[in-house]
Amino acid sequence: LEAHPHISQVWIDYACMPQGERRTPAEGVLFKHMLRNVNLLYVGMPTLLLVDISYLSRFWTQFEAWLSMRECRSSGLLAAGASRQRCVMVCLHNATMGNEDVKLRQMWADVTPTAAHELLSKPDVTVTNQSDKVTQLEKIATLDDEVRAALGESGAASLRADGVSAAALPLGFEWDVLAAA
């Protein structure tokens, strides 16, 4: 954070989501809600990837890296160009810059949602809680369609009907959708 003083808020998933057996019933409800929606943070916010040598075998880390290399457009969840990826990688412990970080980008930068689902489904992609993997794989299967719906013609039309000018529509809407709005 000292190197990036413009950053004023930080989400650390383990610390920000109620963890473990000692959570209250209300915290359990919050946790399940957060788990279903946490992917929205990684697909839309700058992400610091702390890469160690086990990073490339773990479900959550690979899923978060893939999402941080996407951009939401009217045509769906697309690979972001290198200058539009929202991830910064820092290698830790035995991981070295120029190796694990390069491999991670090669693995995920251009992967479609269908291919990401297939790759993350593999048995060598490990996760502590298998139900987390099931939940997030289901989300990958629907996320591309959700992005298309939100940023497609129906999403633009809904915003326009609520009084938002075409010029004020947020980033992500493509020109043909804006022209139709």
N, C-alpha and C positions, 0 to 999 in steps of 0.2 A: 504494500500500500504506500510505503514511502516513495517508491519509484513512480507511483500513479496517484498523485494527490487529488486529482479530479474525481476519483472514485469515493463516494460518500456512503454507500450502502453495500453490504456484502451478504450473500446467502451462502451458508455452509450447510449443505443438506443434513448431515448427521446432527449438527447442533440445532438446526432450525425445525426439524421434524421430531415430534415426541417418539423416543426410541425405547425399546426394551419392555420387559414384563411389568414394570412398575408404573406404567402410564395409567391414568384414570380412564374410565369408559369414554368420557368426553374427548380426551386426548386421542383415544383409539379411533374415534370417528374422524377427528381432524387429520390424523395420520393417514387413514385410508383415502380421504379426500385429497390430501396433498400428494399422495403416491400416484393417484390417477391423473393429476394435473401438473406435476413437477416438470414434465417434459416441456411445457410451455416456457419455462424459464430458460432452458438450454437452447430452445429454438429461436429465442428472441433477445437474449441478453448476452453481454460479453461474458466469456467463461474462461477461468484460469484452470488449465489442465495440469495437475501435478503428476507427472509421468514417472513411474518406476518400472522395473523390468517385468512386474506382474500385470501392468496396466493392460497389455494387449491380450490378456486371457480372461479378463473380468467383464461380466455383462454390463454393469452400471457404467463403468468408465468408458467402455467402447460406445455404449448407447449415447452417453452425454457428449462424447467427442463427435460422433456422427451428427447429432442434432446441432451442435455449434458450428458445423460446416455446411449447414443448410440455410436457405432463405425462403421465406414465404412469398409466393407470387400467385396471381390469378390462375395460373396454369398448374399450381400445386406446390409441393415441397421440393425445391430444386437444389442442386449443388450450387453453393455460393462460390463465386470466383475467389481466388486467393486473397484479393484485397477486401472482400466483403465477409470473409469468415470471421466469426466473433471469438475465436479461441486464441489464447496465448498459452504456449507450452513451456513448462519449466521441468527439466529432468532432475530427479532426486536419486540419492543413494547410488546404486550401481548403474543407473540409466545414464546414457551420455547423449548430449545434444549432437545432432547429425546422424544419430542411429535410431533410437526408439521414436523420437519425434517425427523423423522422416517416414519411418515405417507406418506410424499411426496415420499420417496424412495420406500416404499411398493406399492404405487399407480403406479409408473412409471418405475421402474428399469427393469422389465422383459416384458414390454408391446410391442407387435409387431406393425408395422405401421398400419395394418388393425384395430387392437384393439384401437390404439391411435386415429385414425380417428373416430371410433365409440364413444369412450368416450368423446372426445373433441367436438363432434357434439351435445351432450346432451344440453337441454335447461338450465340446472342449471350451465353450464359453461359460465360465463358472459364475455362480451366484450363491450367496449364503441362504437366501430364502427363495425357493423355487417359485412360490406364488407371485413374488415381485416380477420375476421374469415373464411369467404367463400374462400378468396384467399389462406389462409394458409391450410385450409382443402383440397383444390385442390392440393396444393403442397405436402401434406402428401401422397396423393393418387399416386403421380408419383415419389416421392423421392427415394423409395426403388429400383424402376426400373432404375432410373438415376445412383444410386450408383453401381448397378450390371453392367450397361453398361460401366461406367467409369473405374471400377476396374475388369471387366471380361476379357475374352480372347480377345475380339475385342479392348478393351482399351489398353491392354498390346501389342497386335500386332501393333496397331497404333503407340505407343511409340517406339517399336522396329524398325518399318519401318522408323521412324524419327531419328534412330541412337542411341537410349538409350539402353545400355546393360541390359540384364536380371537382373544382379546383382545390377544395379543402379535404378531399378524400385522402386517407393516409397512404403512406408508402406501401407497396405490395400490389396495388391495383395496376394492371398493365394498361397500355394506351388504348387498346381496342375496347376494354371494359370501361375505361373512363369516357371514351367517345360515345359509347352506348348509354352511359348514365346521363 
